[in-house]
Amino acid sequence: MPACRMFKTSSTAAGRWNAQGFRIRLLVLLHPARRRSTKFDAHPSGCYHRTAGWSSLVARWAHNPKVGGSNPPPATNICNHLGALFLSALSKLSVNCPYSQAQKWPDILMRDDFSEEVKRTLAARVNYFCSNPDCRAQTTGPQVDPSKVLNVGVAAHITAASDGGPRYDVALTSEERRTLGNGIWLCQNCAKIIDNDILRFTAELLRAWKTVAEDRARIAIGKTSRDIDAVVAPRLELYLEFLRIDRDIDSPREPARYFILGIKNGESCGTAKFPGIRYRRSCGLVVNRFGINGSFGFGLPQSPSESEWEAFRGGSDQVVHPGETLKITQLLQGGRNLDGVRQPFPIARSIDSRWRFDSVKFQCEISAEGIARVSAEKSFTEQTVTWRM
């Protein structure tokens, strides 16, 4: 039986529960002054009977507005003290519950909570540390009582356990919300913060936190603290490779030399968070405005650049895992026409001409959270090609 049906009135408003009436019943039950002034009297039926003073107050708030005249004092029954305590607890969850929801209390109370096994697994996979990389608080330890432990960790939902919660995903099934994939181990402070600022702490960000925390725990297995400090730091290297010679995006009749720019992380090391790279524009390579795939996609967001640098910097949801290469964008270099031949207009016939691409000395700086900036350099020799205009 829904909790709100535990109250019944004998007035003409009997059975008519509106949002205001449901709210005042809960407020009256909880208000300290009303608790002091209202007494429970023994009733022959074995239930408890509220005095007419309390009933009249309820009636004035929950009466049927279509009924004229004064309201008779409704006789309000509570099944037992347990019923009153249960309703009191519900009122603390949602005092302003509307009528449409008041009829659905069983549905509201249904949450897709984690099992104890899932909670233990989430905690163990990160060594009982908070998964927030800016926190990493230890969440468990001994109590004074030698037989007990203290825990301040929370198995938090990445997407909410019930409708209306933070980051709720309607596409997930009830079983999927209860799985390890939808959970993250946090300290109590961080668990509260992520649910209070859902625009900042997105599901994608929380999954990135979880990945980094689990990688750190995996790397730490069987190692001393000194080894861990040496291993958990990422080892970032420059990835710059020649791609092809193709038409220039701005001058289709002229050739350009294309390269792929990226960041490579070493094997058996830490995950790189907030990765970034910047290179000197003086090298002669420019960013392909169509991105890495020709559809304006970039591996890292392009940042406002300084006068001498072209920069790309990742956010909290971009990471480079151990052994992974993150490709960022295409770079291109224009060539020089050695024959001085220009394509006549209108086009009468194809003309072959020689083009030279100067040598390139590429200098850059690579960065990530928790490591010193890494300087890298790579050179490419000059190249001469025959291009049909």
VOPAGU-615202 format. One line per 2 residues: their letters; for each residue x, y, z of C-alpha. Coordinates in Angstrom, 3 decimals, decimal comma, always signed. Layout:
! residues N
A	X:Y:Z  ...
! end
This chain:
! residues 389
MP	+0,000:+0,000:+0,000  +1,441:+3,442:-0,873
AC	+2,582:+5,363:+2,173  +0,263:+8,276:+1,492
RM	-2,779:+5,953:+1,849  -1,978:+5,392:+5,522
FK	-4,045:+8,508:+6,284  -7,773:+8,611:+5,622
TS	-10,264:+11,368:+6,381  -13,979:+11,158:+7,053
ST	-14,730:+14,607:+5,673  -16,156:+15,383:+2,258
AA	-12,570:+15,659:+1,133  -11,990:+11,992:+1,898
GR	-9,739:+10,303:-0,593  -8,849:+13,556:-2,358
WN	-5,126:+14,113:-1,922  -3,621:+17,160:-3,500
AQ	-0,018:+18,308:-3,310  -0,767:+20,909:-0,632
GF	-2,692:+18,498:+1,539  +0,011:+15,855:+1,373
RI	+2,621:+18,451:+2,280  +0,826:+19,818:+5,339
RL	+0,175:+16,338:+6,704  +3,887:+15,630:+6,644
LV	+4,757:+19,042:+8,087  +2,274:+18,707:+10,937
LL	+3,625:+15,294:+11,776  +7,168:+16,650:+11,974
HP	+6,620:+20,107:+13,512  +7,942:+20,104:+17,103
AR	+5,206:+22,417:+18,394  +2,442:+20,202:+17,024
RR	+4,138:+17,111:+18,426  +4,175:+18,681:+21,879
ST	+0,569:+19,884:+21,769  -0,993:+16,832:+20,161
KF	-1,560:+13,672:+22,108  -2,170:+10,111:+21,098
DA	-5,182:+8,661:+22,905  -6,054:+5,036:+23,259
HP	-8,721:+4,003:+20,825  -11,027:+1,008:+21,163
SG	-10,116:-0,156:+17,673  -6,520:-0,586:+18,703
CY	-5,336:+2,361:+16,582  -4,381:+5,829:+17,683
HR	-6,659:+8,768:+17,308  -5,500:+12,343:+16,789
TA	-7,401:+15,110:+18,560  -9,741:+17,298:+16,605
GW	-7,393:+20,292:+16,810  -4,812:+18,611:+14,611
SS	-7,504:+17,242:+12,304  -9,015:+20,660:+11,816
LV	-5,682:+22,096:+10,805  -5,306:+19,372:+8,198
AR	-8,839:+19,890:+6,981  -8,308:+23,600:+6,388
WA	-5,384:+22,794:+4,088  -6,648:+19,647:+2,409
HN	-10,377:+20,280:+2,034  -12,255:+20,054:-1,231
PK	-12,512:+23,673:-2,468  -15,862:+22,883:-4,087
VG	-17,505:+22,139:-0,744  -18,939:+25,234:+0,936
GS	-19,246:+26,010:+4,608  -17,037:+24,851:+7,439
NP	-15,265:+21,565:+7,362  -16,145:+18,905:+9,883
PP	-13,146:+17,724:+11,929  -11,892:+14,614:+10,180
AT	-10,941:+11,653:+12,291  -7,392:+10,715:+11,289
NI	-6,031:+7,290:+12,078  -2,442:+6,121:+12,098
CN	-2,006:+2,415:+12,024  +0,742:+2,415:+14,631
HL	+3,852:+4,238:+15,743  +5,899:+2,514:+13,051
GA	+3,648:+3,976:+10,395  +4,210:+7,468:+11,762
LF	+7,975:+7,008:+11,880  +8,009:+5,616:+8,342
LS	+6,046:+8,573:+7,006  +8,318:+10,936:+8,894
AL	+11,316:+9,437:+7,142  +9,615:+9,767:+3,777
SK	+8,829:+13,407:+4,463  +12,507:+14,131:+4,984
LS	+13,226:+12,717:+1,539  +10,637:+14,846:-0,254
VN	+8,317:+17,081:+1,758  +6,956:+18,784:-1,343
CP	+6,019:+15,606:-3,165  +3,207:+16,375:-5,636
YS	+0,040:+14,341:-5,680  +0,960:+12,533:-8,880
QA	+4,189:+11,376:-7,271  +2,616:+10,756:-3,879
QK	+0,608:+7,969:-5,468  +3,866:+6,431:-6,730
WP	+5,950:+6,273:-3,565  +6,992:+2,668:-4,226
DI	+8,417:+3,714:-7,620  +10,238:+6,708:-6,157
LM	+11,876:+4,549:-3,519  +13,120:+2,059:-6,122
RD	+16,813:+2,732:-6,793  +19,197:+0,653:-8,843
DF	+21,737:+0,395:-6,038  +24,975:-1,560:-6,233
SE	+25,293:-4,908:-4,543  +27,832:-5,296:-1,754
EV	+30,023:-7,330:-4,088  +30,079:-4,532:-6,673
KR	+30,952:-1,967:-3,982  +33,844:-4,063:-2,709
TL	+35,142:-4,610:-6,240  +34,987:-0,894:-7,116
AA	+36,967:-0,053:-3,982  +39,552:-2,805:-4,448
RV	+40,208:-1,895:-8,105  +41,573:+1,503:-6,999
NY	+43,265:+0,284:-3,787  +40,585:+2,052:-1,716
FC	+41,797:+5,473:-2,867  +39,410:+8,179:-4,060
SN	+39,353:+8,110:-7,874  +39,413:+11,909:-8,180
PD	+42,964:+12,587:-9,444  +43,051:+15,869:-7,530
CR	+42,077:+14,140:-4,269  +43,245:+10,507:-4,049
AQ	+42,302:+10,355:-0,370  +42,674:+7,028:+1,437
TT	+39,134:+5,882:+2,201  +39,608:+3,045:+4,673
GP	+41,659:+2,320:+7,774  +41,538:+0,849:+11,290
QV	+39,279:+1,959:+14,124  +40,412:+2,029:+17,759
DP	+38,487:-1,198:+18,178  +40,915:-3,806:+16,787
SK	+38,043:-5,800:+15,301  +36,607:-2,959:+13,179
VL	+37,582:-0,761:+10,241  +36,650:+2,785:+9,290
NV	+35,398:+3,598:+5,805  +34,777:+7,030:+4,269
GV	+34,500:+5,779:+0,696  +31,396:+5,734:-1,488
AA	+30,505:+3,584:-4,477  +29,009:+6,430:-6,503
HI	+26,902:+6,084:-9,635  +28,344:+7,630:-12,798
TA	+24,816:+7,895:-14,171  +22,058:+8,182:-11,580
AS	+20,507:+5,165:-9,880  +16,977:+6,540:-10,311
DG	+15,035:+8,914:-12,534  +15,686:+12,562:-11,725
GP	+19,142:+11,944:-10,279  +22,389:+13,528:-11,490
RY	+23,500:+12,419:-14,974  +20,541:+10,038:-15,314
DV	+20,714:+8,028:-18,532  +17,321:+6,817:-19,678
AL	+18,951:+4,499:-22,240  +20,410:+2,228:-19,537
TS	+18,488:-0,714:-18,168  +18,047:-1,322:-14,466
EE	+20,685:-4,046:-14,535  +23,178:-1,836:-16,385
RR	+22,854:+0,862:-13,725  +23,891:-1,674:-11,074
TL	+27,006:-2,921:-12,865  +30,663:-2,104:-12,255
GN	+30,779:-0,061:-15,441  +28,393:+2,521:-13,983
GI	+30,247:+2,915:-10,696  +33,230:+4,884:-9,422
WL	+34,886:+4,768:-5,984  +35,155:+8,191:-4,335
CQ	+35,574:+9,683:-0,889  +32,421:+11,148:+0,664
NC	+33,438:+14,731:-0,121  +34,040:+14,081:-3,818
AK	+30,879:+11,970:-4,093  +28,884:+14,955:-2,820
II	+30,659:+17,445:-5,065  +30,117:+15,529:-8,319
DN	+26,373:+15,308:-7,695  +26,052:+19,012:-6,859
DI	+27,800:+20,254:-10,027  +26,717:+17,936:-12,828
LR	+27,591:+20,391:-15,606  +31,220:+20,312:-14,563
FT	+31,442:+16,667:-13,535  +30,076:+14,895:-16,586
AE	+29,800:+11,141:-17,053  +32,712:+11,267:-19,517
LL	+34,918:+13,022:-16,959  +34,076:+10,506:-14,240
RA	+34,896:+7,605:-16,551  +38,260:+9,226:-17,301
WK	+38,907:+9,527:-13,537  +38,063:+5,866:-13,116
TV	+40,381:+4,782:-15,923  +43,323:+6,755:-14,551
AE	+42,769:+5,502:-10,985  +42,562:+1,871:-12,083
DR	+45,687:+2,220:-14,242  +47,580:+3,622:-11,286
AR	+46,447:+0,759:-9,057  +47,351:-1,830:-11,690
IA	+50,840:-0,422:-12,153  +51,415:-0,359:-8,379
IG	+50,837:-4,096:-7,915  +53,948:-5,776:-6,507
KT	+56,047:-2,584:-6,519  +57,609:-0,534:-3,737
SR	+56,641:+3,090:-3,223  +59,878:+4,208:-4,919
DI	+59,136:+2,045:-7,938  +55,590:+3,352:-8,088
DA	+56,730:+6,978:-8,184  +59,035:+6,127:-11,087
VV	+56,443:+4,112:-13,001  +53,208:+6,022:-12,586
AP	+54,533:+9,109:-14,391  +53,789:+9,045:-18,139
RL	+56,673:+9,028:-20,625  +55,541:+11,185:-23,509
EL	+57,248:+11,337:-26,888  +56,678:+13,249:-30,096
YL	+54,864:+11,449:-32,879  +55,420:+13,173:-36,244
EF	+55,337:+11,111:-39,436  +55,264:+11,902:-43,143
LR	+51,859:+11,079:-44,606  +51,754:+11,893:-48,335
ID	+52,152:+14,529:-51,039  +48,798:+15,756:-52,225
RD	+46,969:+18,827:-53,440  +47,271:+21,930:-51,294
ID	+43,984:+22,672:-49,533  +44,210:+26,359:-50,506
SP	+45,770:+25,937:-53,997  +44,508:+22,647:-55,502
RE	+46,820:+22,966:-58,550  +49,884:+23,000:-56,318
PA	+51,306:+20,169:-54,211  +51,782:+20,096:-50,439
RY	+53,637:+17,740:-48,142  +51,405:+16,326:-45,367
FI	+52,415:+15,071:-41,900  +50,588:+13,543:-38,920
LG	+51,226:+15,150:-35,522  +50,557:+13,303:-32,285
IK	+51,741:+12,316:-28,795  +52,971:+8,848:-27,889
NG	+53,030:+7,430:-24,352  +55,558:+4,764:-23,351
ES	+54,865:+1,198:-22,294  +54,477:+0,230:-18,607
CG	+54,112:+3,792:-17,373  +51,394:+6,074:-16,096
TA	+48,425:+7,525:-17,961  +48,938:+11,083:-19,209
KF	+46,197:+13,436:-18,042  +45,615:+16,893:-19,511
PG	+48,057:+16,235:-22,393  +49,249:+19,097:-24,550
IR	+51,740:+19,977:-27,273  +52,942:+23,192:-28,861
YR	+55,382:+23,704:-31,725  +57,249:+26,610:-33,240
RS	+55,641:+28,133:-36,291  +59,067:+28,957:-37,722
CG	+59,392:+25,308:-38,851  +57,166:+26,105:-41,828
LV	+54,400:+23,585:-41,068  +50,841:+24,841:-40,775
VN	+47,752:+23,189:-39,325  +45,330:+21,608:-41,759
RF	+42,110:+23,426:-40,884  +40,139:+20,316:-41,873
GI	+41,673:+18,438:-38,941  +42,910:+14,897:-38,622
NG	+40,227:+13,250:-40,729  +39,109:+15,953:-43,144
SF	+35,931:+16,545:-41,109  +37,267:+19,222:-38,748
GF	+38,121:+16,618:-36,097  +41,160:+17,111:-33,847
GL	+42,676:+14,706:-31,334  +43,115:+17,602:-28,896
PQ	+41,396:+20,997:-28,932  +43,373:+23,761:-30,586
SP	+44,260:+26,471:-28,078  +44,728:+30,204:-28,594
SE	+48,317:+30,365:-29,728  +51,169:+32,651:-28,842
SE	+52,967:+34,583:-31,543  +55,714:+31,961:-31,923
WE	+53,773:+28,805:-31,021  +50,881:+26,710:-32,320
AF	+49,311:+24,853:-29,378  +46,931:+21,980:-28,628
RG	+45,837:+21,234:-25,062  +43,543:+18,535:-23,717
GS	+41,018:+18,770:-20,919  +40,231:+16,465:-18,019
DQ	+38,417:+13,996:-20,256  +41,369:+13,516:-22,640
VV	+44,047:+11,032:-21,589  +46,857:+9,089:-23,280
HP	+47,099:+5,547:-21,947  +50,361:+3,580:-21,704
GE	+51,472:+2,335:-25,113  +48,927:+4,533:-26,877
TL	+49,537:+7,109:-29,614  +47,136:+10,054:-29,704
KI	+46,981:+11,509:-33,215  +46,095:+15,186:-33,042
TQ	+46,039:+16,795:-36,484  +47,531:+16,967:-39,975
LL	+50,272:+19,480:-40,724  +51,171:+20,556:-44,230
QG	+54,090:+22,263:-45,963  +53,878:+24,179:-49,218
GR	+56,439:+23,663:-51,974  +58,395:+25,856:-54,431
NL	+58,006:+25,586:-58,190  +61,512:+25,096:-59,642
DG	+60,500:+25,533:-63,273  +58,561:+28,728:-62,800
VR	+55,699:+27,265:-64,835  +52,201:+28,521:-64,160
QP	+49,067:+26,716:-65,228  +47,383:+28,727:-67,997
FP	+43,742:+29,608:-67,626  +41,492:+28,306:-68,982
IA	+43,132:+24,893:-68,678  +44,249:+23,688:-72,087
RS	+46,427:+20,720:-71,106  +48,284:+19,214:-68,173
ID	+51,795:+20,483:-67,478  +54,477:+18,653:-65,487
SR	+56,713:+20,763:-63,269  +59,242:+20,190:-60,532
WR	+58,535:+21,219:-56,958  +60,864:+21,319:-53,989
FD	+59,966:+21,049:-50,309  +62,539:+22,560:-47,983
SV	+64,005:+20,673:-45,060  +62,053:+20,869:-41,825
KF	+63,370:+21,228:-38,288  +60,351:+20,631:-36,049
QC	+60,708:+21,742:-32,409  +57,979:+21,257:-29,843
EI	+57,167:+21,006:-26,141  +54,953:+18,253:-24,718
SA	+53,168:+18,533:-21,380  +50,850:+16,593:-19,084
EG	+49,691:+16,807:-15,506  +52,331:+15,880:-12,943
IA	+55,379:+15,881:-15,241  +57,892:+18,480:-16,359
RV	+57,517:+19,884:-19,858  +59,309:+17,676:-22,403
SA	+61,180:+19,235:-25,324  +61,333:+17,234:-28,539
EK	+62,731:+17,744:-32,007  +62,520:+15,990:-35,363
SF	+63,945:+16,820:-38,793  +62,934:+15,996:-42,373
TE	+65,189:+16,435:-45,384  +64,269:+18,446:-48,443
QT	+62,348:+16,641:-51,154  +61,860:+17,264:-54,881
VT	+58,884:+15,888:-56,775  +57,352:+16,154:-60,226
WR	+53,806:+17,440:-60,075  +51,272:+17,473:-62,885
M	+49,423:+20,748:-62,825
! end
